[in-house]
Amino acid sequence: MGTNKTVEVSKEQVEQATAMWRGFTKISKYSLIAICASLVLLAIILL
């Protein structure tokens, strides 16, 4: 069975997790843009 315990989280841990999330979303955004650009370029070349 699960337990419900209060977890202590420091301000530094929250800041580190926030920075990691922002980095992840930035990489995801640029990866998606690169994929879309590649698909558009392929569509133009093949048509």
C-alpha positions in Angstrom: 0.0 0.0 0.0 1.1 3.5 -0.6 1.9 6.0 2.0 1.1 9.7 2.2 4.1 11.5 3.6 4.9 15.2 3.3 8.0 15.7 1.3 10.4 18.5 2.2 11.7 20.3 -0.9 14.3 23.1 -0.7 14.1 26.3 -2.8 17.3 25.2 -4.6 15.7 21.9 -5.7 12.7 23.8 -7.1 15.0 26.2 -8.9 17.1 23.3 -10.3 13.9 21.5 -11.5 12.6 24.7 -13.1 15.8 25.3 -14.9 15.9 21.7 -16.2 12.3 22.0 -17.4 13.0 25.2 -19.2 16.0 23.6 -20.9 13.9 20.6 -21.9 11.1 22.7 -23.4 13.7 24.9 -25.3 15.3 21.8 -26.8 11.9 20.4 -27.7 10.8 23.6 -29.3 13.9 23.8 -31.5 13.7 20.1 -32.4 10.1 20.5 -33.5 11.0 23.5 -35.6 13.8 21.6 -37.3 11.6 18.6 -38.0 8.9 20.8 -39.5 11.4 22.6 -41.6 12.9 19.3 -42.8 9.4 18.0 -43.8 8.6 21.2 -45.7 11.9 21.1 -47.5 11.3 17.4 -48.5 7.8 18.3 -49.7 9.1 21.1 -51.8 11.9 18.9 -53.3 9.6 16.0 -54.0 6.9 18.0 -55.7 
